[in-house]
Amino acid sequence: MSPPDLLAVPNVSEGARPEVVAAIGNAITRQDGPDEGSVKLLDVHFDRDHDRAVFTVAGRPGTISEAMLRCAREAVERIDVMGGGRGQHPHVGALDVMPVVYLRPEDRGAACAEALVIADRIGSELDVPVFLYGELTEDDSRPGRTRHELRRGGPAVLAARVRGSDPTGDAPPPRPDFGPPRLHPRAGATLVAARPPLVAFNLQLAPPATLADASRIAVLIREGGPQGMPGLRAIAVELNGGVPQVSMNVERPFELPLAEVVRAVARYAPLATAQLVGLAPRAAFDGFPADLPIPGFDPARHLIENALGS
């Protein structure tokens, strides 16, 4: 049986310097020896408002971990998150999150193993602390740790929490699962997971909607909110020019299609455009409204099944 196709979706805290994003992309695809040509960079998305770049990479076990180590090394060398001023998106590291994505339930074990290899190598070879989240931290007694738990307050707060001087009052202090017991002086920390596909999806609101409207909507519709939708994470962001955005992760796109998310937001504010960050499974777009523009969206490139030729 041949090894499964996996995806990796590294998110780096850089969207304002195209040359740095390009260097990281080149590092991902730079391959030598028997692994040459074994990973494919399917998509790169970056923007200045979030100051973030998202890479979508396809490959087999073993080749993914090598590519992600090259990605991490380039990000650590080029990005300083501990000095502040890194855009509006929550983050704690230069290579902020590094999920390995499995496309079939039977490939979950391979994705978990690959994610653990990546976590160990980032910690041991780059001296960056790695925190696991999601399925890698689940057990019978508790749900998995979330990104939000670790990113709350940003890298300075996480550094204080790791030292035991927690300004949030949480206890006990979080401890890295791999790497040193402190944040990297420039690159902060990296969060690693294995998971099924999610959809990073944003909605830009039309006038007269404001950032306050986007904030209210995000609180209403995200999981746990008064009109909460399962597996939906949402925050409000103000884009360049004052455009309010509801920025979301749809963590269960096979259960919660994007059309339903669009309807939920549209109940409270007029919509201008939608935005897909990275790739999405085809089923996520079932029933998507034809009259809502998605600038730059190309089904041939941005639907996972089409991009992989499956």
C-alpha positions in Angstrom: 0.0 0.0 0.0 1.4 3.4 -1.0 1.8 6.1 1.7 -1.1 8.6 1.9 -1.1 12.1 0.6 -1.0 14.6 3.4 -1.2 18.4 3.4 0.7 20.7 5.6 -0.5 24.3 6.2 2.2 26.3 7.8 1.1 29.8 8.9 3.9 32.4 9.3 3.7 35.8 10.9 4.8 37.7 7.8 2.6 39.3 5.2 4.1 42.7 4.6 7.4 41.7 3.0 6.8 39.7 -0.2 10.5 38.9 -0.4 10.4 37.0 2.9 7.3 35.1 1.9 9.0 34.1 -1.4 12.1 33.0 0.5 10.0 30.8 2.7 8.2 29.3 -0.2 11.5 28.6 -2.0 12.8 26.9 1.1 9.7 24.6 1.2 10.3 23.5 -2.4 14.1 23.3 -2.2 14.8 19.6 -2.3 17.8 17.5 -2.9 18.6 13.8 -3.4 16.0 11.1 -3.4 13.2 13.3 -2.1 13.5 15.8 -5.0 10.1 16.7 -6.4 8.3 14.9 -3.6 6.4 17.9 -2.1 4.3 20.4 -4.0 3.5 23.9 -3.0 -0.2 24.2 -3.9 -0.9 27.7 -2.7 0.5 30.8 -1.0 -1.8 33.4 0.5 -0.5 36.5 2.3 -1.7 40.0 3.3 -0.5 43.0 5.1 -3.6 43.5 7.4 -3.2 40.2 9.1 0.6 40.3 8.5 0.4 36.6 7.9 1.2 34.1 5.1 -0.4 30.7 4.7 1.3 28.0 2.6 -0.5 24.8 1.5 1.9 21.9 0.8 1.1 18.4 -0.4 3.4 15.4 0.0 4.0 12.0 1.6 5.1 11.1 5.1 8.7 11.9 5.6 8.9 14.4 2.8 6.4 16.7 4.5 8.5 16.8 7.7 11.7 17.7 5.8 9.9 20.5 3.9 8.4 21.9 7.1 11.8 21.9 8.9 13.1 24.0 6.0 10.1 26.3 6.3 10.6 26.7 10.0 14.3 27.4 9.7 13.7 30.2 7.1 11.0 31.7 9.3 13.1 31.6 12.4 16.0 33.3 10.6 13.9 36.1 9.0 11.0 36.9 11.3 11.0 38.6 14.8 7.7 38.3 16.6 8.9 39.2 20.1 9.4 42.9 19.2 5.6 43.4 18.6 3.9 45.1 15.7 3.0 41.9 13.7 -0.5 42.7 12.4 -4.0 42.0 13.7 -4.0 38.2 13.6 -3.5 36.3 16.8 0.0 34.7 16.9 2.8 33.5 19.2 5.6 32.6 16.7 7.4 33.3 13.5 6.2 29.9 12.3 3.0 30.3 14.3 1.0 27.2 13.6 2.0 24.1 11.7 -0.9 21.6 11.2 -0.6 18.4 9.2 -3.9 17.7 7.5 -5.2 14.2 6.7 -7.9 13.9 4.0 -9.2 10.4 5.0 -9.9 9.1 8.5 -7.6 6.1 7.9 -4.7 8.5 7.4 -5.0 10.1 10.8 -2.3 8.0 12.3 0.2 9.0 9.6 -0.6 12.7 10.0 -0.2 12.5 13.8 3.2 10.7 13.4 4.4 13.3 10.9 3.3 16.2 13.1 5.2 14.7 16.1 8.3 14.3 14.0 8.0 18.0 12.9 7.5 19.1 16.5 10.5 17.2 17.7 12.8 18.5 15.0 11.7 22.2 15.3 12.3 22.0 19.1 15.6 20.1 19.0 17.2 21.5 15.8 15.9 25.1 15.9 15.7 25.7 19.7 12.1 26.8 19.3 9.6 25.6 21.9 6.7 23.6 20.4 3.2 23.3 21.9 0.9 20.6 20.6 -2.8 21.4 20.2 -6.0 19.8 19.0 -6.2 16.0 18.5 -2.6 15.6 19.6 -3.6 16.7 23.1 -6.9 14.9 23.5 -7.4 12.1 25.9 -10.4 10.3 27.5 -10.7 12.9 30.3 -10.5 16.2 28.5 -10.8 17.8 25.0 -7.7 18.9 23.2 -5.9 22.2 23.9 -6.9 25.0 21.5 -4.9 27.5 19.6 -6.8 30.3 21.4 -5.7 29.0 24.8 -2.0 29.3 23.8 -2.3 32.5 21.7 -4.3 34.6 24.1 -2.4 37.8 24.8 0.3 37.1 22.2 3.9 36.0 22.5 4.8 38.2 25.4 2.0 36.8 27.6 2.8 33.2 26.6 6.5 33.8 27.5 5.4 35.1 30.9 3.0 32.2 31.4 5.8 29.7 30.6 8.0 31.4 33.2 5.3 31.0 35.7 4.4 34.7 36.1 1.1 34.4 34.4 -0.6 37.8 33.9 -3.9 36.1 32.9 -4.1 34.2 36.3 -4.3 30.8 34.6 -2.7 27.8 36.3 -0.7 25.7 35.9 1.7 27.4 33.5 1.9 25.8 30.1 5.0 23.8 29.3 6.3 23.2 25.8 5.9 19.6 24.6 9.2 19.8 22.6 12.2 22.1 22.7 13.4 24.5 25.4 11.4 25.6 28.4 11.3 29.2 27.2 10.3 31.1 24.1 12.9 31.8 21.4 14.2 35.4 21.8 13.0 36.3 18.3 10.9 33.5 16.9 8.6 32.9 19.9 6.9 29.5 19.8 5.3 27.2 17.3 2.0 25.3 17.6 1.7 21.9 15.9 -1.3 19.8 15.2 -2.8 17.0 13.1 -6.3 17.5 11.9 -8.8 17.0 9.1 -9.4 20.0 6.7 -10.7 23.2 7.9 -11.6 26.3 5.9 -10.1 29.7 6.6 -12.8 32.0 5.4 -13.4 35.8 5.7 -16.3 38.1 4.9 -15.8 41.8 4.2 -18.8 43.8 5.3 -20.3 46.5 3.1 -21.1 50.1 4.2 -22.5 51.3 6.5 -21.2 48.4 8.6 -18.3 49.2 11.0 -15.7 47.3 12.9 -18.0 47.4 15.9 -20.6 45.6 13.8 -18.0 43.0 12.7 -17.0 42.5 16.4 -20.6 42.0 17.5 -21.2 39.5 14.7 -18.1 37.5 15.5 -19.2 37.2 19.2 -22.7 36.2 18.2 -21.9 33.4 15.6 -18.7 31.8 16.9 -19.0 28.6 18.8 -20.1 29.3 22.3 -21.8 32.6 21.3 -25.5 33.4 21.6 -26.1 32.3 17.9 -23.0 30.0 18.0 -22.3 27.6 15.2 -20.4 24.4 15.9 -16.7 24.5 15.1 -16.7 28.1 14.0 -14.0 30.5 15.3 -14.4 34.2 14.5 -12.8 37.5 15.2 -13.2 41.0 13.8 -10.4 42.7 11.8 -10.3 46.2 10.2 -8.6 46.1 6.8 -6.7 48.9 5.1 -9.1 51.6 4.2 -11.4 50.9 7.2 -13.2 47.9 5.7 -14.6 45.7 8.5 -14.0 41.9 8.2 -15.3 38.9 10.0 -12.3 36.5 9.9 -13.2 32.9 10.5 -12.0 29.3 10.7 -14.7 26.8 9.9 -13.3 23.7 11.6 -16.1 21.3 10.5 -16.6 22.3 6.9 -18.4 19.0 6.0 -21.0 19.7 8.7 -21.1 23.5 8.3 -21.0 24.6 4.7 -19.8 28.1 3.9 -23.3 29.0 2.6 -24.7 28.7 6.1 -21.9 30.9 7.5 -22.7 33.5 4.9 -26.4 33.5 5.8 -25.6 33.9 9.5 -23.4 36.9 8.9 -25.7 38.5 6.3 -28.5 38.5 8.9 -26.7 41.2 10.8 -24.8 43.3 8.1 -24.6 43.7 4.3 -21.8 41.8 2.7 -19.3 43.1 0.1 -17.0 40.2 -0.7 -15.8 36.8 0.6 -12.2 35.6 0.8 -10.8 32.0 1.0 -7.4 31.6 2.6 -5.6 28.6 1.3 -7.6 25.6 0.1 -11.0 24.1 1.0 -12.8 20.8 0.4 -15.3 20.8 -2.5 -18.2 20.1 -0.1 -17.6 23.3 1.8 -18.9 25.3 -1.2 -22.2 23.3 -1.6 -25.0 25.9 -2.1 -22.6 28.9 -2.0 -24.5 32.0 -3.1 -23.6 32.8 -6.7 -24.0 36.6 -6.2 -21.3 36.9 -3.5 -17.9 37.7 -5.1 -14.8 35.8 -4.0 -11.9 37.7 -5.7 -9.1 35.5 -6.7 -10.9 32.2 -6.1 -10.2 29.6 -8.7 -11.9 26.2 -8.2 -9.1 24.4 -10.1 -6.5 25.6 -7.6 -8.4 26.2 -4.4 -10.6 23.1 -4.1 -8.5 20.4 -2.5 -9.7 17.6 -4.7 -9.0 19.6 -7.9 -5.6 20.7 -6.7 -4.6 17.1 -6.0 -6.2 15.8 -9.2 -8.5 13.5 -7.2 
